[in-house]
Amino acid sequence: MVDVKIPNHIIDKLHRINNNIITNRMLMAEVEDWLQKHDINPSRLREETFSTLEQADYGELIPEKESIRRSLEQDVMDYPNMISKG
């Protein structure tokens, strides 16, 4: 067994990562609730395309808010076509 002293800054980083993930999950739940209130199934949206929701899950959104808005609006506009296919 290797005798390793884990530095506090590494523990601090893991703690921050964990807290960020918890916060991200709570924020995504709020977004999904909003979509569901507008008759959009977030799971279905994720299944059909690499949606804005998935991009957010993976940290791959373009950082400009207006680009995010346009992307989500496009997903919402395309949603009726997605559900009519299957």
Steps between C-alpha positions, in 0.01 A plus 500: 500500500625845410511751781349814347392813678219657301534877507212715616474680165417168331230426757371856455478451123309173538266670744439784252441254216244314709322821601493620140345174384232522769425859398491403131252221571272738690516759222430238232200379701362855492552522122336160450204602720452810286507293182252249641262782593509590131422141394855418395646173621869567581588131471349483153678818402831341601424175315432657163792737459812636666280760663580814691429302817767245415744771403444657843543160669842462336613862532495544123269797461622807317550751783296782346154512656327597175650196328367283782157663464493441123614140542231420758236681297595286200476184712155606620385583145626163375341307787159441333677339204698278736195364676304450179776268369473248772 
